[in-house]
């Protein structure tokens, strides 16, 4: 599918849940707040009206963005090749320690929680590799070598 956005099944479900929450819960509340602020009179000096209006514009932008991503989403089946791909968990040896990363679509990436995009430098280097392979990634601190220990 051309222009599709790779996601894991869990990632797509999370985006759908966020979309539903924003559209069905948060947006109606914000519209009510805007309506109440509008009814208070002079809009040029009404900071609550301006604030609600800006928040609604931002929220509508996020809703539109999520809707587009969901339309273009392509759930990536977990590959049976034994190689690293979107949806796999990879254990690597780096330096003297081990790290475990989930390889996810770019919309799911959360580096703090070790969820890295297949489009990130490390993700690109790991995708397609097998247990025992070593990859080298350019980082701000210099080149870092990762040895693939396990793929789940």
Buried (B, 14 or more C-beta within 10 A) or exposed (E): EEEEBBBBEEBBEBBBEBBEEBBEEBBEEBEEBBEEBBEEEEEEEBEEBEEBBEBBEEBBEBBEEBBEBBEBBBBBEEBEEEBBBBBBBBBBBEEEEEBEBBBBBBBBBEEEEEBBBBEBBBBBBBBBBEBEBEBEBEEEEEEBEBBBBEBE
